[in-house]
Amino acid sequence: MNAEFLASMEYWEREKGLDREILISAVEDALLSAAKRALGPARELRCQIDRKNGDIRAYATLIVVEKIINKHDEIDIARACLHKSDAQLNDEIEVEVTPKNFGRIASQNAKQALMQAIRRAEKALVYSEFHDRIGDIVSGEVRGFDRSDVLIDLGRFEALLPNRERVPTEEYQRGERIRCYVKSVAGGGHGSEIILSRKDPEFVLKLFRLEVSEINDGTIEVKGIAREPGFRTKLAVYSRDEKVDPVGACVGLRGQRVKNIVRELNNEKIDIIPWDENIETYVTNALSPAEIKRMEVQSERKRIHIFVEPDQLSLAIGRRGQNARLTSLLTGWQIDIDSEEEIKVGFEEQVAKAVEALASIPGIEKTQADAIVHAGLLTLDALNSVEANDLKEIPGLEDSAETVLAAAKAEIERRSAGGTHESELNSQAEEEPMKGISNNSDKAE
């Protein structure tokens, strides 16, 4: 056990940087319980490990007496003089009390105590070494896997890349070297754990700080970042110096700076956009290269409704809604995107239906119905609520206002007598074409 124990001390000191004296002292303290079980309640008992040969010895401080009454606390004068030639009565002397076969008993306790001491020492060392490095980027080698978590060898320390911090599109191989972001130092079942991440947006931000000197020295400020790991990142930048182009500085000469970062992120797309305090300009920049036709801003709700041409809709929304979603995360505003033509077609269809509904009333011609609807009177009830003089002001109805109103009134009375509401008639009108199609299909068969 002695040689094995000393070899373990040397290994932990050399490979892990743990203080040998701290480990040995911790084991000595732990051996006391084993010594007490073997010796009983000896007075001021202590255990000592020889630093040179690893021998384990137990010592007790006993009182010198003429006749022993309590063997655990006392030693007779004759035996005391063997240990100390000038011993006197009532003196306290330290005597070795190592029991037979104590090395075997102690070795079992020593191994367990050693592992506990190592965990405590590693925990303290990891914390002291890494608590100031949270937010840094470190490089390590993939050592192995614990289910979906990745164990990373950082040299003197081992770190963990949890599954929740992995990029979903990345796979790692044993022996592969990867760079990660130090996210935290957390307490785990085996002491402190260094938690790494490649998924956190701060990882991308730190890469830019390392690659772009203007960001590192504060000339360029990163105003926002939004990321879908493995797919796309949007970075909003602003220059404090008018002479420095923030986007150009981040891209670098011939795109070299951003290429280095994209390579590190395994070809994840990066959009670098200029930040602007005007939200409309900011959103336009973020959705580029999609061309925005117009937008409606609801400042109190932090919501923007954007309209684009039909051929720009898929570009503005992005694959699986990615472009719009990242723009929303980047700006902090809710983004709604619609096609301008679809909105226009939808309105025209509503107008056409309203015209058709009024023109179906006996006494109202289609040209008259068209004029009424375009004047803002979309329903029969709305038409019935106006005066003839108001209706005469509509172009095309100067001479027929009374006739139109009379027809509208007669239709309302007819529907009231029949117990049919306008909403029910509209539903019936929508069902009729469906019936016609069904009948035609039957005839064709």
C-alpha positions in Angstrom: 0.0 0.0 0.0 2.9 2.3 0.8 4.4 2.3 -2.7 1.0 2.6 -4.3 0.0 5.4 -2.0 3.2 7.4 -2.8 2.8 6.8 -6.5 -0.8 8.1 -6.3 0.4 11.2 -4.5 3.0 11.8 -7.2 0.5 11.3 -10.0 -2.1 13.7 -8.7 0.6 16.3 -7.9 2.3 16.0 -11.3 -0.7 15.5 -13.7 -3.5 17.4 -11.9 -1.5 20.1 -10.1 -3.0 19.1 -6.7 -0.9 19.9 -3.5 0.5 16.6 -2.2 0.7 17.9 1.4 -3.0 18.8 1.3 -3.9 15.3 0.1 -1.8 13.6 2.7 -3.1 15.7 5.5 -6.7 14.9 4.5 -5.9 11.2 4.5 -4.3 11.4 7.9 -7.4 13.1 9.3 -9.6 10.4 7.7 -7.5 7.5 9.2 -8.3 8.7 12.7 -11.7 6.9 12.6 -9.9 3.6 11.7 -7.4 4.1 14.5 -10.1 4.8 17.1 -11.9 1.6 16.1 -8.7 -0.4 16.6 -7.4 1.3 19.7 -10.4 2.5 21.5 -10.7 6.0 23.1 -7.0 6.8 23.2 -6.0 10.2 24.5 -5.2 12.9 21.9 -4.9 10.3 19.1 -3.4 11.3 15.8 -2.2 9.5 12.6 0.9 10.3 10.6 2.0 9.2 7.2 5.7 9.1 6.6 6.4 11.4 3.6 9.4 9.3 2.4 8.3 5.7 2.7 4.5 6.0 3.2 4.4 4.2 6.5 1.3 4.9 8.6 1.6 5.3 12.3 -0.7 6.2 15.1 0.3 8.3 18.2 -1.4 9.1 21.5 -0.5 11.6 24.2 -0.4 9.8 27.6 0.0 11.0 31.2 2.9 9.5 33.1 1.7 7.8 36.3 3.1 5.4 38.9 0.3 2.9 38.5 -2.0 2.7 35.4 -5.7 3.0 36.1 -6.9 3.9 32.6 -4.8 2.3 29.9 -6.2 4.6 27.2 -4.9 7.7 28.9 -2.0 6.7 31.1 1.5 5.1 30.9 3.6 3.9 33.8 6.8 5.7 34.7 9.1 2.7 33.7 7.7 2.5 30.2 7.6 6.2 29.8 11.4 6.4 30.5 11.9 4.0 27.5 10.4 6.6 25.3 11.8 9.6 27.1 14.7 9.2 29.5 13.9 12.2 31.7 10.2 11.5 32.0 8.6 12.5 35.3 5.3 11.7 37.0 2.3 13.7 35.5 4.3 14.5 32.4 2.6 14.2 29.0 4.5 12.2 26.4 3.5 11.1 22.9 3.8 7.4 22.3 3.4 5.3 19.2 0.3 3.1 19.6 0.1 1.7 16.1 -1.9 -1.6 16.4 -0.9 -4.8 14.6 -2.1 -5.1 11.0 -3.1 -1.4 11.1 -1.6 -0.9 7.6 -4.2 -3.3 6.1 -7.1 -1.7 7.9 -5.8 1.8 7.2 -5.3 1.1 3.5 -9.0 0.5 3.0 -9.9 3.8 4.7 -7.0 5.6 3.0 -8.2 4.8 -0.5 -11.7 6.1 0.2 -10.4 9.2 2.1 -7.9 9.9 -0.7 -10.6 10.0 -3.4 -12.7 12.3 -1.2 -9.7 14.5 -0.7 -8.9 14.5 -4.4 -12.5 15.5 -5.2 -12.4 18.4 -2.7 -9.0 19.5 -3.9 -10.0 19.3 -7.6 -13.2 21.2 -6.9 -11.2 24.0 -5.2 -8.6 24.0 -7.9 -11.1 24.0 -10.8 -13.0 26.9 -9.2 -9.9 28.9 -8.5 -8.6 28.3 -12.0 -11.8 28.9 -14.0 -14.2 31.1 -12.1 -12.5 34.1 -13.7 -12.5 32.5 -17.1 -16.2 32.3 -17.6 -16.9 33.9 -21.0 -13.6 32.8 -22.5 -13.0 30.4 -25.3 -11.0 27.3 -24.6 -9.7 24.5 -26.9 -9.8 20.9 -25.9 -9.8 17.3 -27.2 -12.9 15.1 -27.3 -12.1 12.5 -24.7 -15.4 10.5 -24.7 -19.1 10.6 -24.3 -21.6 10.2 -21.4 -24.8 9.5 -23.2 -25.3 12.6 -25.3 -22.9 14.7 -23.3 -19.3 15.2 -24.5 -16.3 15.0 -22.2 -13.6 17.5 -23.2 -10.0 17.2 -22.1 -8.6 20.6 -21.4 -5.2 19.3 -20.3 -5.1 19.6 -16.5 -8.9 19.6 -16.3 -11.8 17.8 -17.8 -14.9 19.8 -18.9 -18.4 18.9 -20.0 -20.2 19.9 -23.2 -23.8 19.0 -22.2 -26.3 17.9 -24.9 -28.3 21.0 -24.3 -25.2 23.1 -25.3 -24.4 21.2 -28.4 -25.2 22.4 -31.9 -27.7 20.0 -33.4 -26.0 19.8 -36.7 -22.6 18.9 -35.3 -21.1 15.5 -34.6 -17.9 14.9 -32.7 -15.2 12.2 -32.8 -12.9 10.9 -30.1 -9.5 12.8 -30.4 -11.0 15.7 -32.3 -10.0 19.2 -31.1 -12.8 21.7 -30.8 -13.2 25.2 -29.4 -15.9 26.0 -26.8 -17.3 28.8 -24.8 -16.9 28.5 -21.0 -20.4 29.1 -19.8 -20.2 28.3 -16.1 -18.4 26.4 -13.4 -21.1 24.3 -11.7 -21.1 21.9 -8.8 -21.6 18.3 -9.9 -21.6 14.8 -8.4 -17.8 14.6 -8.6 -17.0 18.1 -7.6 -16.9 21.3 -9.7 -17.7 20.9 -13.4 -16.6 23.2 -16.2 -19.7 23.6 -18.4 -18.9 24.4 -22.0 -21.1 25.5 -24.9 -21.0 25.8 -28.7 -24.7 26.7 -28.9 -24.8 29.9 -26.9 -25.0 33.2 -29.0 -22.2 34.5 -26.8 -19.9 32.0 -28.4 -20.3 33.7 -31.8 -20.0 37.1 -30.1 -16.7 36.0 -28.5 -15.4 34.7 -31.8 -16.0 38.1 -33.4 -14.3 39.8 -30.5 -11.2 37.7 -31.1 -11.3 38.1 -34.8 -12.3 41.7 -35.2 -10.0 44.1 -33.4 -12.4 47.0 -33.8 -15.0 45.2 -31.7 -12.5 44.3 -29.1 -11.3 47.9 -28.7 -14.8 49.3 -28.6 -14.7 51.1 -31.9 -17.5 48.9 -33.2 -20.4 48.0 -30.8 -22.5 44.8 -31.2 -26.0 46.0 -30.6 -27.8 42.7 -30.9 -27.3 39.0 -31.8 -29.9 36.3 -32.7 -28.9 32.8 -33.5 -30.4 29.4 -34.5 -27.3 27.2 -33.9 -26.0 25.4 -36.9 -28.2 27.3 -39.3 -28.0 31.1 -39.1 -26.9 34.0 -37.0 -27.8 37.7 -37.3 -25.4 40.3 -35.9 -26.3 44.0 -35.6 -23.3 46.3 -35.4 -22.8 50.0 -34.9 -19.6 52.1 -35.3 -18.7 54.8 -32.9 -16.3 56.2 -35.5 -18.0 57.6 -38.6 -14.8 56.7 -40.6 -15.2 53.0 -39.8 -17.7 50.9 -41.7 -19.0 48.4 -39.1 -20.1 45.8 -41.6 -17.0 46.0 -43.6 -14.8 45.8 -40.6 -16.5 42.6 -39.4 -16.4 41.0 -42.9 -12.7 41.9 -43.3 -10.6 42.1 -46.4 -12.0 39.7 -49.0 -14.3 38.4 -46.3 -11.4 36.7 -44.5 -12.5 37.6 -41.0 -16.1 36.4 -41.3 -14.8 33.3 -43.2 -12.7 32.3 -40.3 -15.7 32.4 -38.0 -18.0 30.6 -40.4 -15.4 27.9 -40.7 -15.3 27.5 -36.9 -19.1 27.3 -36.9 -19.1 24.6 -39.5 -20.5 26.8 -42.3 -23.3 28.3 -40.3 -24.6 31.4 -42.2 -23.9 34.8 -40.7 -25.7 38.0 -41.5 -24.0 41.2 -40.4 -26.3 44.1 -40.6 -25.9 47.8 -39.7 -27.9 48.8 -36.5 -30.1 51.9 -36.7 -32.0 53.7 -34.0 -35.0 54.1 -36.4 -36.9 50.8 -36.1 -38.1 50.8 -39.7 -34.6 51.2 -41.1 -33.3 48.6 -38.6 -35.9 46.0 -39.6 -35.4 46.8 -43.3 -31.7 46.1 -42.8 -32.4 42.9 -40.9 -34.7 41.5 -43.6 -32.3 42.3 -46.4 -32.0 41.3 -49.2 -35.8 41.0 -49.2 -37.3 44.3 -50.6 -40.1 45.8 -48.4 -42.9 47.6 -50.1 -44.4 49.2 -47.0 -44.8 48.6 -43.3 -47.2 49.5 -40.5 -45.6 50.2 -37.1 -47.5 49.7 -33.9 -45.1 51.3 -31.4 -47.2 50.7 -28.3 -47.4 47.0 -29.0 -43.8 46.8 -30.5 -45.3 45.1 -33.5 -44.6 45.7 -37.2 -46.7 44.5 -40.1 -44.6 44.3 -43.3 -45.9 44.0 -46.9 -43.8 42.7 -49.7 -44.3 41.8 -53.3 -45.4 38.2 -53.9 -42.0 37.2 -55.3 -40.3 38.6 -52.2 -42.5 36.8 -49.7 -40.5 33.6 -49.4 -37.2 35.5 -49.3 -38.5 37.8 -46.5 -39.9 35.0 -44.4 -36.9 32.7 -45.0 -36.7 28.9 -44.9 -39.1 27.6 -42.2 -39.7 31.2 -41.1 -36.1 31.6 -40.1 -35.4 35.1 -41.5 -38.5 36.6 -39.9 -38.0 34.8 -36.6 -34.4 35.9 -36.2 -35.3 39.5 -37.2 -37.9 39.4 -34.4 -35.4 38.1 -31.9 -32.8 40.6 -33.0 -35.0 43.7 -32.8 -37.2 42.7 -30.0 -40.3 43.5 -32.1 -43.0 41.1 -33.3 -42.7 40.8 -37.1 -45.7 39.9 -39.4 -45.0 39.6 -43.1 -47.7 39.4 -45.8 -47.9 39.7 -49.6 -49.2 43.0 -50.8 -51.0 41.4 -53.8 -52.8 38.9 -51.5 -54.1 41.7 -49.3 -55.2 43.6 -52.4 -56.9 40.6 -53.9 -58.7 39.8 -50.7 -60.1 43.3 -50.5 -61.3 43.3 -54.1 -63.0 40.0 -53.5 -64.9 41.4 -50.5 -65.9 44.4 -52.6 -67.1 42.2 -55.4 -69.2 40.1 -53.0 -70.8 43.2 -51.5 -71.7 44.6 -55.0 -73.2 41.2 -56.0 -75.3 41.1 -52.8 -76.8 44.5 -53.3 -77.3 44.0 -57.1 -79.4 40.8 -56.3 -82.0 43.1 -54.6 -84.9 43.8 -57.0 -84.9 47.4 -58.0 -81.1 47.9 -57.6 -79.0 47.7 -60.8 -75.4 46.5 -60.7 -74.0 49.9 -61.7 -75.9 51.4 -58.8 -74.7 48.7 -56.4 -71.1 49.3 -57.5 -71.4 53.0 -56.8 -73.0 52.4 -53.4 -70.3 49.9 -52.3 -67.4 52.1 -53.4 -69.0 54.9 -51.4 -68.5 52.8 -48.3 -72.0 51.3 -47.9 -71.2 47.6 -48.0 -74.4 46.1 -46.6 -78.2 46.4 -46.9 -78.5 47.6 -43.4 -75.9 50.3 -44.1 -77.7 51.4 -47.2 -81.0 51.6 -45.3 -79.5 53.8 -42.6 -78.8 56.8 -44.9 -81.1 59.6 -46.2 -82.0 60.2 -49.8 -80.1 63.5 -49.9 -76.9 61.7 -48.7 -77.4 59.1 -51.4 -77.8 61.7 -54.1 -74.3 62.9 -53.4 -72.9 59.6 -54.8 -72.0 60.0 -58.5 -74.5 58.0 -60.6 -77.3 58.0 -58.0 -78.4 61.7 -58.3 -81.7 60.8 -60.0 -82.3 57.3 -58.5 -81.6 57.7 -54.8 -85.3 57.5 -53.8 -85.8 54.4 -56.0 -82.7 52.6 -54.5 -83.8 53.4 -51.0 -87.3 52.2 -51.6 -86.0 48.9 -53.1 -83.7 48.5 -50.0 -86.6 49.2 -47.6 -88.9 46.7 -49.5 -86.2 44.0 -49.3 -85.7 44.5 -45.6 -89.5 44.2 -45.0 -89.6 41.1 -47.2 -86.9 39.4 -45.3 -88.4 40.4 -41.9 -91.7 38.9 -43.0 -90.1 35.7 -44.1 -88.0 35.5 -40.9 -84.8 35.4 -42.8 -81.8 37.4 -41.7 -79.2 38.8 -44.0 -76.5 36.7 -42.5 -78.6 33.5 -43.3 -79.1 34.7 -46.9 -75.3 35.2 -47.3 -74.7 31.6 -46.0 -77.3 30.3 -48.4 -75.7 32.2 -51.3 -72.3 30.6 -50.5 -73.8 27.2 -50.4 -75.6 27.5 -53.7 -72.5 27.3 -55.9 -71.4 24.2 -54.0 -74.8 22.6 -54.8 -74.4 23.4 -58.5 -71.0 21.8 -58.6 -72.3 18.7 -57.0 -75.2 18.4 -59.4 -72.9 18.9 -62.4 -70.6 16.2 -61.1 -73.6 13.8 -60.8 -74.6 14.5 -64.4 -71.1 14.0 -65.7 -71.0 10.6 -64.1 
